[in-house]
Amino acid sequence: MTSSPSTSPFAAKTFGVKIDRLTKRYNGVAVLKEVSLEVRPGEIFVIMGPSGSGKSVLLKHIAGLELPTSGRVLIGEHDAADALAAARVRLALVFQAGALFNSMSVYDNLALYPREHRLCNEAGIRERVMRVLQILSLEKAVARFPSELSGGMKKRVAIARALVMEPELLLYDEPTSELDPVMSATIGEIIATMRRHTAVTSIVVTHDPIIALSIADRMAFLMDGRIRATGKPGEFQHPADPAIANFLNPTIDLEHPRFKQLETDNE
Amino acid sequence: MKQLTAILEAIGSTALLAVRAARHLPTLRRQFPRFIEQCYLIGYTTMPIVTILSFFIGAVLALQSGYSMENYGAKQFIGTLVGLSMVRELGPVMVAILLAGRVGSAITAELASMKVYQEVDALVTMNIPPERMLVLPRLAAVLVMMPVLTTIGNLCGWYGGALVCKYTAFISIEPDSYFATLKRYMEVKDVCDGLIKAEVFGFAIVLVCCNIGLNTRGGPREIGGAVTKAVVISLILILVLDYFVTKALI
């Protein structure tokens, strides 16, 4: 499950991901239930689902930040739960809230990875950082601190920090949450453009149907900890599954309000 | 039983953190700027409060002992008492208590918020071990700064005592005589024992605070809880370790 796209100016190779009967329980409560998926090398794979369906938990398992209760996640040939996988696979995760280092400037946030791994000298690091900042139109933010950035800029800086790593697998956790529609579309364009530049496998977790249907090569619906459906975006334009149809095209129904159903579910 | 398990788990994870940090010791030279930054935060910013507190501890010690020893005609030994008390016990313990309150709480708050806001997770995904970047420079800095702070604290305590002895009517001992008795009964071993204690306290405080910070889960409320927990555990640890280290050194 490895490919080496020759067009990439960033990553030398990229990996596919195989999730095999992954189950995760917290205090006995199953958040993920026998989830199985296969993400092919070089594709943008979108995982959609309502809030609380386990999307971010699934992404954390791929990143090796959580250990499965049962089942496994393979990145290429490497088990994601293996701590050494992090050294074998250059994996970048764009966190929902950015997770930028607040005590560092934008430049230092981006320079941290190449500096810590001694990938090149300071001049090389500067060139690498500035190239990525230029691609994302963030040159003016270079000396600013995360607390001085808008929500949209934080997301872009988080993506820039991931790109500086020249990742072999790129994970996005809700990259458009808390953003206005125009900024969401911009982030969607960035994700698609980055894949075009890098040919890196990208897994995007989102509940934004517009972004998902626009950028995905393939997508999966995660509902109540289970995979409900997988397929190409075209297959979900008019979904037969009422739960997916309702999720993609929600309507306000005052006759049968959903929150009443939620109350019944909780009981 | 549950509490015992939790205590054993905490001891185990703290020891493991120390081992993990020690494994990155060869990278310390590369982390020199971070080490210097931590030396500044742990040492320089704590110095004023150590100076003031130690001065007054020495002063009160001289005052109390002068009041009591006058009745036995032994007030010429105030210098010895203040000197040895500061060097062997009060200096290291007071500096450690200040370190726990001032630096330990700040370390816990910083690392806990980094954990809660996923900055630590970001480091892990970047294959940058948090022990290397966040724990090792702090441990190295505290090992360098504790003897410095303790020595400054000891000196301030001695001078606090000297001033009280000179200007308190019922004591009235000249500084020359005060420092002469202070030196007469003090050995290099006393100073070294005090510094060893300070090193043990400082290392334990920073390690515990780092461990609690890095294991914080939840939101802002848990950050506050982690800070309280770290300071309380550090204070208990100082007194418990004080007994055992003193026993080992005597």
Chai-1 contact restraints between the chains, C-beta under 6 A:
chainA,res_idxA,chainB,res_idxB,connection_type,confidence,min_distance_angstrom,max_distance_angstrom,comment,restraint_id
A,A63,B,T125,contact,1.0,0.0,6.0,A-B,restraint_1
A,L65,B,D121,contact,1.0,0.0,6.0,A-B,restraint_2
A,A86,B,N127,contact,1.0,0.0,6.0,A-B,restraint_3
A,A87,B,N127,contact,1.0,0.0,6.0,A-B,restraint_4
A,L91,B,T125,contact,1.0,0.0,6.0,A-B,restraint_5
A,L93,B,T125,contact,1.0,0.0,6.0,A-B,restraint_6
A,F95,B,Q118,contact,1.0,0.0,6.0,A-B,restraint_7
A,A99,B,Q118,contact,1.0,0.0,6.0,A-B,restraint_8
A,A99,B,E119,contact,1.0,0.0,6.0,A-B,restraint_9
A,A99,B,A122,contact,1.0,0.0,6.0,A-B,restraint_10
A,F101,B,E119,contact,1.0,0.0,6.0,A-B,restraint_11
A,Y113,B,M126,contact,1.0,0.0,6.0,A-B,restraint_12
A,E116,B,I128,contact,1.0,0.0,6.0,A-B,restraint_13
